[in-house]
Amino acid sequence: MGKIILLISVLFLTTTLHADVRLPQIFGDNMVLQRDQPTAIWGWSSPREKITVLLNKQSKTIAAGKDGKWKMCVYLIR
């Protein structure tokens, strides 16, 4: 009985932890951002999904809207 409860718990957690976060193709590896200027980061996800952006050891979190769209402004400070 304990194994069944454990299996159901694991299945529940894996389905609730799945995030469908997407970024536009403009964002990618080795892209260059101007420092000391605001930079807009945006994308799409599941509705009301929490999105965390980590940039140069800075972290910012936002929740997506009802339509799954999200946008935030970050600063690249040296």
N, CA, C and O atoms as a Tripos MOL2 file, in Angstrom:
@<TRIPOS>MOLECULE
protein
  312   311    78     0     0
PROTEIN
NO_CHARGES

@<TRIPOS>ATOM
      1 N           0.8200   -1.1900    0.0000 N.3       1 MET1
      2 CA          0.0000    0.0000    0.0000 C.3       1 MET1
      3 C           0.8660    1.2570    0.0000 C.2       1 MET1
      4 O           0.5380    2.2420   -0.6610 O.2       1 MET1
      5 N           1.9730    1.2190    0.7440 N.am      2 GLY2
      6 CA          2.8770    2.3650    0.8220 C.3       2 GLY2
      7 C           3.5260    2.6800   -0.5120 C.2       2 GLY2
      8 O           3.7410    3.8450   -0.8480 O.2       2 GLY2
      9 N           3.8420    1.6250   -1.2820 N.am      3 LYS3
     10 CA          4.4590    1.8310   -2.5930 C.3       3 LYS3
     11 C           3.4780    2.4820   -3.5690 C.2       3 LYS3
     12 O           3.8770    3.2900   -4.4080 O.2       3 LYS3
     13 N           2.2080    2.1320   -3.4570 N.am      4 ILE4
     14 CA          1.2000    2.7180   -4.3420 C.3       4 ILE4
     15 C           1.0430    4.2060   -4.0460 C.2       4 ILE4
     16 O           0.9510    5.0160   -4.9680 O.2       4 ILE4
     17 N           1.0120    4.5660   -2.7700 N.am      5 ILE5
     18 CA          0.9010    5.9750   -2.3960 C.3       5 ILE5
     19 C           2.1300    6.7450   -2.8590 C.2       5 ILE5
     20 O           2.0120    7.8660   -3.3540 O.2       5 ILE5
     21 N           3.3120    6.1490   -2.7020 N.am      6 LEU6
     22 CA          4.5380    6.7850   -3.1660 C.3       6 LEU6
     23 C           4.5040    6.9850   -4.6790 C.2       6 LEU6
     24 O           4.8820    8.0500   -5.1660 O.2       6 LEU6
     25 N           4.0630    5.9930   -5.4160 N.am      7 LEU7
     26 CA          3.9830    6.0920   -6.8720 C.3       7 LEU7
     27 C           3.0030    7.1820   -7.3000 C.2       7 LEU7
     28 O           3.2970    7.9560   -8.2120 O.2       7 LEU7
     29 N           1.8540    7.2470   -6.6550 N.am      8 ILE8
     30 CA          0.8660    8.2750   -6.9810 C.3       8 ILE8
     31 C           1.4280    9.6680   -6.6590 C.2       8 ILE8
     32 O           1.2130   10.6140   -7.4150 O.2       8 ILE8
     33 N           2.1380    9.7870   -5.5490 N.am      9 SER9
     34 CA          2.7370   11.0730   -5.1750 C.3       9 SER9
     35 C           3.7740   11.5130   -6.1940 C.2       9 SER9
     36 O           3.7920   12.6780   -6.5900 O.2       9 SER9
     37 N           4.6320   10.6070   -6.6200 N.am     10 VAL10
     38 CA          5.6600   10.9310   -7.6090 C.3      10 VAL10
     39 C           5.0260   11.3330   -8.9390 C.2      10 VAL10
     40 O           5.4640   12.2970   -9.5670 O.2      10 VAL10
     41 N           4.0090   10.6080   -9.3680 N.am     11 LEU11
     42 CA          3.3150   10.9470  -10.6140 C.3      11 LEU11
     43 C           2.6580   12.3200  -10.5160 C.2      11 LEU11
     44 O           2.6990   13.0960  -11.4710 O.2      11 LEU11
     45 N           2.0570   12.6230   -9.3790 N.am     12 PHE12
     46 CA          1.4140   13.9170   -9.1850 C.3      12 PHE12
     47 C           2.4470   15.0370   -9.2380 C.2      12 PHE12
     48 O           2.2130   16.0610   -9.8790 O.2      12 PHE12
     49 N           3.5790   14.8570   -8.5770 N.am     13 LEU13
     50 CA          4.6200   15.8890   -8.5680 C.3      13 LEU13
     51 C           5.2180   16.1040   -9.9540 C.2      13 LEU13
     52 O           5.4820   17.2430  -10.3390 O.2      13 LEU13
     53 N           5.4350   15.0380  -10.7010 N.am     14 THR14
     54 CA          6.0340   15.2010  -12.0230 C.3      14 THR14
     55 C           5.0810   15.8920  -12.9860 C.2      14 THR14
     56 O           5.5290   16.6150  -13.8760 O.2      14 THR14
     57 N           3.8030   15.6930  -12.8310 N.am     15 THR15
     58 CA          2.8630   16.3850  -13.7240 C.3      15 THR15
     59 C           2.6770   17.8330  -13.3160 C.2      15 THR15
     60 O           2.4320   18.6730  -14.1820 O.2      15 THR15
     61 N           2.7830   18.1600  -12.0450 N.am     16 THR16
     62 CA          2.6050   19.5410  -11.6110 C.3      16 THR16
     63 C           3.8840   20.3550  -11.7600 C.2      16 THR16
     64 O           3.8140   21.5830  -11.8210 O.2      16 THR16
     65 N           5.0420   19.7210  -11.8200 N.am     17 LEU17
     66 CA          6.2970   20.4490  -11.9440 C.3      17 LEU17
     67 C           6.7020   20.6980  -13.3880 C.2      17 LEU17
     68 O           7.6900   21.3890  -13.6360 O.2      17 LEU17
     69 N           5.9710   20.1560  -14.3340 N.am     18 HIS18
     70 CA          6.3090   20.3580  -15.7340 C.3      18 HIS18
     71 C           5.9500   21.7760  -16.1560 C.2      18 HIS18
     72 O           4.8080   22.2080  -15.9990 O.2      18 HIS18
     73 N           6.9180   22.4900  -16.6840 N.am     19 ALA19
     74 CA          6.6930   23.8570  -17.1540 C.3      19 ALA19
     75 C           6.9150   23.9140  -18.6530 C.2      19 ALA19
     76 O           7.8420   23.3050  -19.1870 O.2      19 ALA19
     77 N           6.0580   24.6460  -19.3100 N.am     20 ASP20
     78 CA          6.1560   24.7960  -20.7580 C.3      20 ASP20
     79 C           6.5520   26.2370  -21.0610 C.2      20 ASP20
     80 O           5.7600   26.9980  -21.6170 O.2      20 ASP20
     81 N           7.7740   26.6120  -20.6970 N.am     21 VAL21
     82 CA          8.2610   27.9760  -20.8920 C.3      21 VAL21
     83 C           8.9870   28.0650  -22.2280 C.2      21 VAL21
     84 O           9.8640   27.2540  -22.5270 O.2      21 VAL21
     85 N           8.6090   29.0620  -23.0300 N.am     22 ARG22
     86 CA          9.2450   29.2600  -24.3310 C.3      22 ARG22
     87 C           9.7100   30.7040  -24.4540 C.2      22 ARG22
     88 O           9.0720   31.6270  -23.9490 O.2      22 ARG22
     89 N          10.8280   30.8750  -25.1300 N.am     23 LEU23
     90 CA         11.3830   32.1960  -25.4160 C.3      23 LEU23
     91 C          11.3930   32.4260  -26.9190 C.2      23 LEU23
     92 O          11.4280   31.4630  -27.6850 O.2      23 LEU23
     93 N          11.3610   33.6830  -27.3580 N.am     24 PRO24
     94 CA         11.5040   33.9430  -28.7910 C.3      24 PRO24
     95 C          12.8860   33.5180  -29.2740 C.2      24 PRO24
     96 O          13.8160   33.4130  -28.4750 O.2      24 PRO24
     97 N          13.0240   33.2780  -30.5510 N.am     25 GLN25
     98 CA         14.3020   32.8260  -31.1010 C.3      25 GLN25
     99 C          15.3960   33.8750  -31.0120 C.2      25 GLN25
    100 O          16.5680   33.5570  -31.2110 O.2      25 GLN25
    101 N          15.0410   35.1150  -30.7190 N.am     26 ILE26
    102 CA         16.0460   36.1720  -30.5950 C.3      26 ILE26
    103 C          16.9870   35.9090  -29.4180 C.2      26 ILE26
    104 O          18.1370   36.3490  -29.4310 O.2      26 ILE26
    105 N          16.5020   35.1930  -28.4030 N.am     27 PHE27
    106 CA         17.3290   34.8690  -27.2440 C.3      27 PHE27
    107 C          18.0680   33.5640  -27.4930 C.2      27 PHE27
    108 O          17.4760   32.5810  -27.9380 O.2      27 PHE27
    109 N          19.3750   33.5610  -27.2020 N.am     28 GLY28
    110 CA         20.1520   32.3500  -27.4120 C.3      28 GLY28
    111 C          21.5230   32.4370  -26.7870 C.2      28 GLY28
    112 O          21.8680   33.4310  -26.1470 O.2      28 GLY28
    113 N          22.3010   31.3890  -26.9750 N.am     29 ASP29
    114 CA         23.6610   31.3470  -26.4570 C.3      29 ASP29
    115 C          24.5160   32.4040  -27.1400 C.2      29 ASP29
    116 O          24.3260   32.7130  -28.3160 O.2      29 ASP29
    117 N          25.4490   32.9460  -26.3930 N.am     30 ASN30
    118 CA         26.4390   33.9100  -26.8860 C.3      30 ASN30
    119 C          25.8290   35.2170  -27.3810 C.2      30 ASN30
    120 O          26.4690   35.9410  -28.1440 O.2      30 ASN30
    121 N          24.6120   35.5310  -26.9640 N.am     31 MET31
    122 CA         24.0390   36.8210  -27.3540 C.3      31 MET31
    123 C          24.6750   37.9130  -26.5160 C.2      31 MET31
    124 O          25.1480   37.6560  -25.4090 O.2      31 MET31
    125 N          24.6900   39.1200  -27.0330 N.am     32 VAL32
    126 CA         25.3300   40.2560  -26.3770 C.3      32 VAL32
    127 C          24.2460   41.1870  -25.8500 C.2      32 VAL32
    128 O          23.3280   41.5620  -26.5800 O.2      32 VAL32
    129 N          24.3600   41.5570  -24.5730 N.am     33 LEU33
    130 CA         23.4320   42.4990  -23.9530 C.3      33 LEU33
    131 C          24.2180   43.7260  -23.5100 C.2      33 LEU33
    132 O          25.3540   43.6070  -23.0510 O.2      33 LEU33
    133 N          23.6180   44.8990  -23.6480 N.am     34 GLN34
    134 CA         24.2870   46.1310  -23.2360 C.3      34 GLN34
    135 C          24.1590   46.2940  -21.7320 C.2      34 GLN34
    136 O          23.0630   46.1860  -21.1820 O.2      34 GLN34
    137 N          25.2640   46.5520  -21.0740 N.am     35 ARG35
    138 CA         25.2100   46.7050  -19.6230 C.3      35 ARG35
    139 C          24.6950   48.0900  -19.2450 C.2      35 ARG35
    140 O          24.7120   49.0200  -20.0500 O.2      35 ARG35
    141 N          24.2340   48.2020  -17.9940 N.am     36 ASP36
    142 CA         23.6980   49.4440  -17.4290 C.3      36 ASP36
    143 C          22.4970   49.9750  -18.2060 C.2      36 ASP36
    144 O          22.1870   51.1640  -18.1200 O.2      36 ASP36
    145 N          21.8320   49.1320  -18.9470 N.am     37 GLN37
    146 CA         20.6290   49.5070  -19.6880 C.3      37 GLN37
    147 C          19.5470   48.4730  -19.4090 C.2      37 GLN37
    148 O          19.8530   47.2930  -19.2400 O.2      37 GLN37
    149 N          18.2850   48.8960  -19.3580 N.am     38 PRO38
    150 CA         17.2190   47.9110  -19.1570 C.3      38 PRO38
    151 C          17.0910   46.9920  -20.3700 C.2      38 PRO38
    152 O          17.1600   47.4450  -21.5130 O.2      38 PRO38
    153 N          16.9050   45.7150  -20.1140 N.am     39 THR39
    154 CA         16.7330   44.7210  -21.1710 C.3      39 THR39
    155 C          15.4140   43.9980  -20.9410 C.2      39 THR39
    156 O          15.1790   43.4480  -19.8650 O.2      39 THR39
    157 N          14.5660   44.0000  -21.9440 N.am     40 ALA40
    158 CA         13.2730   43.3110  -21.8330 C.3      40 ALA40
    159 C          13.4570   41.8310  -22.1680 C.2      40 ALA40
    160 O          14.0510   41.4850  -23.1880 O.2      40 ALA40
    161 N          12.9470   40.9770  -21.3060 N.am     41 ILE41
    162 CA         12.9340   39.5310  -21.5200 C.3      41 ILE41
    163 C          11.4640   39.1250  -21.5200 C.2      41 ILE41
    164 O          10.7210   39.5000  -20.6130 O.2      41 ILE41
    165 N          11.0380   38.3710  -22.5190 N.am     42 TRP42
    166 CA          9.6350   37.9800  -22.6050 C.3      42 TRP42
    167 C           9.5040   36.5840  -23.1720 C.2      42 TRP42
    168 O          10.4640   36.0130  -23.6890 O.2      42 TRP42
    169 N           8.3070   36.0450  -23.0680 N.am     43 GLY43
    170 CA          8.0700   34.7050  -23.6000 C.3      43 GLY43
    171 C           6.6640   34.2380  -23.2930 C.2      43 GLY43
    172 O           5.7750   35.0360  -22.9960 O.2      43 GLY43
    173 N           6.4780   32.9230  -23.3690 N.am     44 TRP44
    174 CA          5.1750   32.2940  -23.1790 C.3      44 TRP44
    175 C           5.3410   31.0910  -22.2680 C.2      44 TRP44
    176 O           6.4010   30.4670  -22.2200 O.2      44 TRP44
    177 N           4.2870   30.7820  -21.5580 N.am     45 SER45
    178 CA          4.3020   29.6220  -20.6660 C.3      45 SER45
    179 C           2.8620   29.1970  -20.4030 C.2      45 SER45
    180 O           1.9290   29.7000  -21.0290 O.2      45 SER45
    181 N           2.6970   28.2850  -19.4890 N.am     46 SER46
    182 CA          1.3620   27.9200  -19.0460 C.3      46 SER46
    183 C           0.7580   29.1200  -18.3160 C.2      46 SER46
    184 O           1.4980   29.8940  -17.7080 O.2      46 SER46
    185 N          -0.5440   29.2940  -18.3580 N.am     47 PRO47
    186 CA         -1.1680   30.4190  -17.6510 C.3      47 PRO47
    187 C          -0.8120   30.4400  -16.1750 C.2      47 PRO47
    188 O          -0.8250   29.4090  -15.5020 O.2      47 PRO47
    189 N          -0.4970   31.6240  -15.6860 N.am     48 ARG48
    190 CA         -0.1650   31.8830  -14.2670 C.3      48 ARG48
    191 C           1.0670   31.1130  -13.7720 C.2      48 ARG48
    192 O           1.2510   30.9460  -12.5660 O.2      48 ARG48
    193 N           1.8900   30.6560  -14.6800 N.am     49 GLU49
    194 CA          3.1390   29.9580  -14.3260 C.3      49 GLU49
    195 C           4.1230   30.9640  -13.7380 C.2      49 GLU49
    196 O           4.2010   32.0940  -14.2180 O.2      49 GLU49
    197 N           4.8760   30.5770  -12.7090 N.am     50 LYS50
    198 CA          5.9250   31.4370  -12.1630 C.3      50 LYS50
    199 C           7.1790   31.2910  -13.0070 C.2      50 LYS50
    200 O           7.6400   30.1760  -13.2520 O.2      50 LYS50
    201 N           7.7300   32.4050  -13.4510 N.am     51 ILE51
    202 CA          8.9230   32.4210  -14.2910 C.3      51 ILE51
    203 C          10.0330   33.1130  -13.5150 C.2      51 ILE51
    204 O           9.8240   34.1980  -12.9730 O.2      51 ILE51
    205 N          11.2080   32.5000  -13.4530 N.am     52 THR52
    206 CA         12.3680   33.1090  -12.8180 C.3      52 THR52
    207 C          13.4740   33.2580  -13.8530 C.2      52 THR52
    208 O          13.8530   32.2940  -14.5180 O.2      52 THR52
    209 N          13.9880   34.4830  -13.9800 N.am     53 VAL53
    210 CA         15.0950   34.7630  -14.8920 C.3      53 VAL53
    211 C          16.3310   35.0240  -14.0450 C.2      53 VAL53
    212 O          16.3060   35.8500  -13.1320 O.2      53 VAL53
    213 N          17.4060   34.3190  -14.3510 N.am     54 LEU54
    214 CA         18.6790   34.4820  -13.6630 C.3      54 LEU54
    215 C          19.6670   35.0650  -14.6540 C.2      54 LEU54
    216 O          19.9770   34.4360  -15.6670 O.2      54 LEU54
    217 N          20.1640   36.2600  -14.3730 N.am     55 LEU55
    218 CA         21.0690   36.9610  -15.2760 C.3      55 LEU55
    219 C          22.1990   37.5550  -14.4630 C.2      55 LEU55
    220 O          21.9840   38.4420  -13.6370 O.2      55 LEU55
    221 N          23.4010   37.0630  -14.6980 N.am     56 ASN56
    222 CA         24.5900   37.5830  -14.0120 C.3      56 ASN56
    223 C          24.4050   37.5940  -12.4920 C.2      56 ASN56
    224 O          24.6560   38.6090  -11.8410 O.2      56 ASN56
    225 N          23.9750   36.4860  -11.9410 N.am     57 LYS57
    226 CA         23.7720   36.2820  -10.5040 C.3      57 LYS57
    227 C          22.6290   37.1180   -9.9420 C.2      57 LYS57
    228 O          22.4860   37.2150   -8.7230 O.2      57 LYS57
    229 N          21.8200   37.7180  -10.7930 N.am     58 GLN58
    230 CA         20.6320   38.4330  -10.3650 C.3      58 GLN58
    231 C          19.4170   37.5760  -10.7020 C.2      58 GLN58
    232 O          19.3690   36.9360  -11.7530 O.2      58 GLN58
    233 N          18.4520   37.5680   -9.8160 N.am     59 SER59
    234 CA         17.2750   36.7370  -10.0120 C.3      59 SER59
    235 C          16.0240   37.6040   -9.9360 C.2      59 SER59
    236 O          15.8990   38.4530   -9.0530 O.2      59 SER59
    237 N          15.0940   37.3840  -10.8730 N.am     60 LYS60
    238 CA         13.8360   38.1140  -10.8900 C.3      60 LYS60
    239 C          12.7300   37.1290  -11.2390 C.2      60 LYS60
    240 O          12.8770   36.3240  -12.1590 O.2      60 LYS60
    241 N          11.6110   37.1940  -10.4960 N.am     61 THR61
    242 CA         10.5060   36.2670  -10.6980 C.3      61 THR61
    243 C           9.2420   37.0370  -11.0470 C.2      61 THR61
    244 O           8.9920   38.1220  -10.5220 O.2      61 THR61
    245 N           8.4480   36.4540  -11.9450 N.am     62 ILE62
    246 CA          7.1810   37.0440  -12.3830 C.3      62 ILE62
    247 C           6.2110   35.9090  -12.6580 C.2      62 ILE62
    248 O           6.6270   34.7780  -12.9090 O.2      62 ILE62
    249 N           4.9350   36.2030  -12.6130 N.am     63 ALA63
    250 CA          3.9150   35.2090  -12.9520 C.3      63 ALA63
    251 C           3.3360   35.5520  -14.3220 C.2      63 ALA63
    252 O           3.0780   36.7180  -14.6190 O.2      63 ALA63
    253 N           3.1350   34.5420  -15.1430 N.am     64 ALA64
    254 CA          2.5400   34.7490  -16.4620 C.3      64 ALA64
    255 C           1.0720   35.1370  -16.3020 C.2      64 ALA64
    256 O           0.4430   34.8490  -15.2840 O.2      64 ALA64
    257 N           0.5520   35.7860  -17.3150 N.am     65 GLY65
    258 CA         -0.8490   36.1940  -17.2840 C.3      65 GLY65
    259 C          -1.7850   35.0410  -17.6000 C.2      65 GLY65
    260 O          -1.3530   33.8990  -17.7570 O.2      65 GLY65
    261 N          -3.0700   35.3520  -17.6910 N.am     66 LYS66
    262 CA         -4.0730   34.3400  -18.0040 C.3      66 LYS66
    263 C          -3.8460   33.7200  -19.3740 C.2      66 LYS66
    264 O          -4.1880   32.5610  -19.6080 O.2      66 LYS66
    265 N          -3.2620   34.5080  -20.2830 N.am     67 ASP67
    266 CA         -2.9980   34.0220  -21.6390 C.3      67 ASP67
    267 C          -1.6430   33.3330  -21.7680 C.2      67 ASP67
    268 O          -1.3080   32.8400  -22.8450 O.2      67 ASP67
    269 N          -0.8530   33.2860  -20.6840 N.am     68 GLY68
    270 CA          0.4450   32.6260  -20.7030 C.3      68 GLY68
    271 C           1.5890   33.5330  -21.1190 C.2      68 GLY68
    272 O           2.7390   33.0920  -21.1350 O.2      68 GLY68
    273 N           1.3140   34.7780  -21.4530 N.am     69 LYS69
    274 CA          2.3780   35.7110  -21.8470 C.3      69 LYS69
    275 C           3.0100   36.3280  -20.6020 C.2      69 LYS69
    276 O           2.3350   36.5630  -19.6000 O.2      69 LYS69
    277 N           4.3060   36.5850  -20.6790 N.am     70 TRP70
    278 CA          5.0030   37.2420  -19.5920 C.3      70 TRP70
    279 C           6.1070   38.1320  -20.1600 C.2      70 TRP70
    280 O           6.6090   37.8880  -21.2580 O.2      70 TRP70
    281 N           6.4770   39.1550  -19.4140 N.am     71 LYS71
    282 CA          7.5310   40.0930  -19.8270 C.3      71 LYS71
    283 C           8.0940   40.7540  -18.5810 C.2      71 LYS71
    284 O           7.3480   41.1320  -17.6780 O.2      71 LYS71
    285 N           9.3970   40.8900  -18.5370 N.am     72 MET72
    286 CA         10.0520   41.5720  -17.4190 C.3      72 MET72
    287 C          11.2330   42.3730  -17.9300 C.2      72 MET72
    288 O          11.7480   42.1240  -19.0200 O.2      72 MET72
    289 N          11.6490   43.3260  -17.1370 N.am     73 CYS73
    290 CA         12.7870   44.1660  -17.4900 C.3      73 CYS73
    291 C          13.9090   43.8640  -16.4900 C.2      73 CYS73
    292 O          13.6910   43.8900  -15.2790 O.2      73 CYS73
    293 N          15.0890   43.5820  -16.9970 N.am     74 VAL74
    294 CA         16.2470   43.2940  -16.1420 C.3      74 VAL74
    295 C          17.3960   44.2260  -16.5180 C.2      74 VAL74
    296 O          17.4720   44.7070  -17.6490 O.2      74 VAL74
    297 N          18.2720   44.4710  -15.5780 N.am     75 TYR75
    298 CA         19.4460   45.3030  -15.8090 C.3      75 TYR75
    299 C          20.6900   44.4410  -15.6980 C.2      75 TYR75
    300 O          20.8180   43.6590  -14.7560 O.2      75 TYR75
    301 N          21.5860   44.5700  -16.6250 N.am     76 LEU76
    302 CA         22.8640   43.8710  -16.5740 C.3      76 LEU76
    303 C          23.8760   44.8320  -15.9720 C.2      76 LEU76
    304 O          24.3910   45.7180  -16.6540 O.2      76 LEU76
    305 N          24.1550   44.6470  -14.6840 N.am     77 ILE77
    306 CA         25.0850   45.5210  -13.9650 C.3      77 ILE77
    307 C          26.3810   44.7670  -13.7620 C.2      77 ILE77
    308 O          26.3850   43.6140  -13.3300 O.2      77 ILE77
    309 N          27.4340   45.4010  -14.0670 N.am     78 ARG78
    310 CA         28.7390   44.7530  -13.9480 C.3      78 ARG78
    311 C          29.2870   44.8780  -12.5710 C.2      78 ARG78
    312 O          30.3820   44.3870  -12.2960 O.2      78 ARG78
@<TRIPOS>BOND
     1     1     2 1
     2     2     3 1
     3     3     4 2
     4     3     5 am
     5     5     6 1
     6     6     7 1
     7     7     8 2
     8     7     9 am
     9     9    10 1
    10    10    11 1
    11    11    12 2
    12    11    13 am
    13    13    14 1
    14    14    15 1
    15    15    16 2
    16    15    17 am
    17    17    18 1
    18    18    19 1
    19    19    20 2
    20    19    21 am
    21    21    22 1
    22    22    23 1
    23    23    24 2
    24    23    25 am
    25    25    26 1
    26    26    27 1
    27    27    28 2
    28    27    29 am
    29    29    30 1
    30    30    31 1
    31    31    32 2
    32    31    33 am
    33    33    34 1
    34    34    35 1
    35    35    36 2
    36    35    37 am
    37    37    38 1
    38    38    39 1
    39    39    40 2
    40    39    41 am
    41    41    42 1
    42    42    43 1
    43    43    44 2
    44    43    45 am
    45    45    46 1
    46    46    47 1
    47    47    48 2
    48    47    49 am
    49    49    50 1
    50    50    51 1
    51    51    52 2
    52    51    53 am
    53    53    54 1
    54    54    55 1
    55    55    56 2
    56    55    57 am
    57    57    58 1
    58    58    59 1
    59    59    60 2
    60    59    61 am
    61    61    62 1
    62    62    63 1
    63    63    64 2
    64    63    65 am
    65    65    66 1
    66    66    67 1
    67    67    68 2
    68    67    69 am
    69    69    70 1
    70    70    71 1
    71    71    72 2
    72    71    73 am
    73    73    74 1
    74    74    75 1
    75    75    76 2
    76    75    77 am
    77    77    78 1
    78    78    79 1
    79    79    80 2
    80    79    81 am
    81    81    82 1
    82    82    83 1
    83    83    84 2
    84    83    85 am
    85    85    86 1
    86    86    87 1
    87    87    88 2
    88    87    89 am
    89    89    90 1
    90    90    91 1
    91    91    92 2
    92    91    93 am
    93    93    94 1
    94    94    95 1
    95    95    96 2
    96    95    97 am
    97    97    98 1
    98    98    99 1
    99    99   100 2
   100    99   101 am
   101   101   102 1
   102   102   103 1
   103   103   104 2
   104   103   105 am
   105   105   106 1
   106   106   107 1
   107   107   108 2
   108   107   109 am
   109   109   110 1
   110   110   111 1
   111   111   112 2
   112   111   113 am
   113   113   114 1
   114   114   115 1
   115   115   116 2
   116   115   117 am
   117   117   118 1
   118   118   119 1
   119   119   120 2
   120   119   121 am
   121   121   122 1
   122   122   123 1
   123   123   124 2
   124   123   125 am
   125   125   126 1
   126   126   127 1
   127   127   128 2
   128   127   129 am
   129   129   130 1
   130   130   131 1
   131   131   132 2
   132   131   133 am
   133   133   134 1
   134   134   135 1
   135   135   136 2
   136   135   137 am
   137   137   138 1
   138   138   139 1
   139   139   140 2
   140   139   141 am
   141   141   142 1
   142   142   143 1
   143   143   144 2
   144   143   145 am
   145   145   146 1
   146   146   147 1
   147   147   148 2
   148   147   149 am
   149   149   150 1
   150   150   151 1
   151   151   152 2
   152   151   153 am
   153   153   154 1
   154   154   155 1
   155   155   156 2
   156   155   157 am
   157   157   158 1
   158   158   159 1
   159   159   160 2
   160   159   161 am
   161   161   162 1
   162   162   163 1
   163   163   164 2
   164   163   165 am
   165   165   166 1
   166   166   167 1
   167   167   168 2
   168   167   169 am
   169   169   170 1
   170   170   171 1
   171   171   172 2
   172   171   173 am
   173   173   174 1
   174   174   175 1
   175   175   176 2
   176   175   177 am
   177   177   178 1
   178   178   179 1
   179   179   180 2
   180   179   181 am
   181   181   182 1
   182   182   183 1
   183   183   184 2
   184   183   185 am
   185   185   186 1
   186   186   187 1
   187   187   188 2
   188   187   189 am
   189   189   190 1
   190   190   191 1
   191   191   192 2
   192   191   193 am
   193   193   194 1
   194   194   195 1
   195   195   196 2
   196   195   197 am
   197   197   198 1
   198   198   199 1
   199   199   200 2
   200   199   201 am
   201   201   202 1
   202   202   203 1
   203   203   204 2
   204   203   205 am
   205   205   206 1
   206   206   207 1
   207   207   208 2
   208   207   209 am
   209   209   210 1
   210   210   211 1
   211   211   212 2
   212   211   213 am
   213   213   214 1
   214   214   215 1
   215   215   216 2
   216   215   217 am
   217   217   218 1
   218   218   219 1
   219   219   220 2
   220   219   221 am
   221   221   222 1
   222   222   223 1
   223   223   224 2
   224   223   225 am
   225   225   226 1
   226   226   227 1
   227   227   228 2
   228   227   229 am
   229   229   230 1
   230   230   231 1
   231   231   232 2
   232   231   233 am
   233   233   234 1
   234   234   235 1
   235   235   236 2
   236   235   237 am
   237   237   238 1
   238   238   239 1
   239   239   240 2
   240   239   241 am
   241   241   242 1
   242   242   243 1
   243   243   244 2
   244   243   245 am
   245   245   246 1
   246   246   247 1
   247   247   248 2
   248   247   249 am
   249   249   250 1
   250   250   251 1
   251   251   252 2
   252   251   253 am
   253   253   254 1
   254   254   255 1
   255   255   256 2
   256   255   257 am
   257   257   258 1
   258   258   259 1
   259   259   260 2
   260   259   261 am
   261   261   262 1
   262   262   263 1
   263   263   264 2
   264   263   265 am
   265   265   266 1
   266   266   267 1
   267   267   268 2
   268   267   269 am
   269   269   270 1
   270   270   271 1
   271   271   272 2
   272   271   273 am
   273   273   274 1
   274   274   275 1
   275   275   276 2
   276   275   277 am
   277   277   278 1
   278   278   279 1
   279   279   280 2
   280   279   281 am
   281   281   282 1
   282   282   283 1
   283   283   284 2
   284   283   285 am
   285   285   286 1
   286   286   287 1
   287   287   288 2
   288   287   289 am
   289   289   290 1
   290   290   291 1
   291   291   292 2
   292   291   293 am
   293   293   294 1
   294   294   295 1
   295   295   296 2
   296   295   297 am
   297   297   298 1
   298   298   299 1
   299   299   300 2
   300   299   301 am
   301   301   302 1
   302   302   303 1
   303   303   304 2
   304   303   305 am
   305   305   306 1
   306   306   307 1
   307   307   308 2
   308   307   309 am
   309   309   310 1
   310   310   311 1
   311   311   312 2
@<TRIPOS>SUBSTRUCTURE
     1 MET1         2 RESIDUE 1 A MET
     2 GLY2         6 RESIDUE 1 A GLY
     3 LYS3        10 RESIDUE 1 A LYS
     4 ILE4        14 RESIDUE 1 A ILE
     5 ILE5        18 RESIDUE 1 A ILE
     6 LEU6        22 RESIDUE 1 A LEU
     7 LEU7        26 RESIDUE 1 A LEU
     8 ILE8        30 RESIDUE 1 A ILE
     9 SER9        34 RESIDUE 1 A SER
    10 VAL10       38 RESIDUE 1 A VAL
    11 LEU11       42 RESIDUE 1 A LEU
    12 PHE12       46 RESIDUE 1 A PHE
    13 LEU13       50 RESIDUE 1 A LEU
    14 THR14       54 RESIDUE 1 A THR
    15 THR15       58 RESIDUE 1 A THR
    16 THR16       62 RESIDUE 1 A THR
    17 LEU17       66 RESIDUE 1 A LEU
    18 HIS18       70 RESIDUE 1 A HIS
    19 ALA19       74 RESIDUE 1 A ALA
    20 ASP20       78 RESIDUE 1 A ASP
    21 VAL21       82 RESIDUE 1 A VAL
    22 ARG22       86 RESIDUE 1 A ARG
    23 LEU23       90 RESIDUE 1 A LEU
    24 PRO24       94 RESIDUE 1 A PRO
    25 GLN25       98 RESIDUE 1 A GLN
    26 ILE26      102 RESIDUE 1 A ILE
    27 PHE27      106 RESIDUE 1 A PHE
    28 GLY28      110 RESIDUE 1 A GLY
    29 ASP29      114 RESIDUE 1 A ASP
    30 ASN30      118 RESIDUE 1 A ASN
    31 MET31      122 RESIDUE 1 A MET
    32 VAL32      126 RESIDUE 1 A VAL
    33 LEU33      130 RESIDUE 1 A LEU
    34 GLN34      134 RESIDUE 1 A GLN
    35 ARG35      138 RESIDUE 1 A ARG
    36 ASP36      142 RESIDUE 1 A ASP
    37 GLN37      146 RESIDUE 1 A GLN
    38 PRO38      150 RESIDUE 1 A PRO
    39 THR39      154 RESIDUE 1 A THR
    40 ALA40      158 RESIDUE 1 A ALA
    41 ILE41      162 RESIDUE 1 A ILE
    42 TRP42      166 RESIDUE 1 A TRP
    43 GLY43      170 RESIDUE 1 A GLY
    44 TRP44      174 RESIDUE 1 A TRP
    45 SER45      178 RESIDUE 1 A SER
    46 SER46      182 RESIDUE 1 A SER
    47 PRO47      186 RESIDUE 1 A PRO
    48 ARG48      190 RESIDUE 1 A ARG
    49 GLU49      194 RESIDUE 1 A GLU
    50 LYS50      198 RESIDUE 1 A LYS
    51 ILE51      202 RESIDUE 1 A ILE
    52 THR52      206 RESIDUE 1 A THR
    53 VAL53      210 RESIDUE 1 A VAL
    54 LEU54      214 RESIDUE 1 A LEU
    55 LEU55      218 RESIDUE 1 A LEU
    56 ASN56      222 RESIDUE 1 A ASN
    57 LYS57      226 RESIDUE 1 A LYS
    58 GLN58      230 RESIDUE 1 A GLN
    59 SER59      234 RESIDUE 1 A SER
    60 LYS60      238 RESIDUE 1 A LYS
    61 THR61      242 RESIDUE 1 A THR
    62 ILE62      246 RESIDUE 1 A ILE
    63 ALA63      250 RESIDUE 1 A ALA
    64 ALA64      254 RESIDUE 1 A ALA
    65 GLY65      258 RESIDUE 1 A GLY
    66 LYS66      262 RESIDUE 1 A LYS
    67 ASP67      266 RESIDUE 1 A ASP
    68 GLY68      270 RESIDUE 1 A GLY
    69 LYS69      274 RESIDUE 1 A LYS
    70 TRP70      278 RESIDUE 1 A TRP
    71 LYS71      282 RESIDUE 1 A LYS
    72 MET72      286 RESIDUE 1 A MET
    73 CYS73      290 RESIDUE 1 A CYS
    74 VAL74      294 RESIDUE 1 A VAL
    75 TYR75      298 RESIDUE 1 A TYR
    76 LEU76      302 RESIDUE 1 A LEU
    77 ILE77      306 RESIDUE 1 A ILE
    78 ARG78      310 RESIDUE 1 A ARG
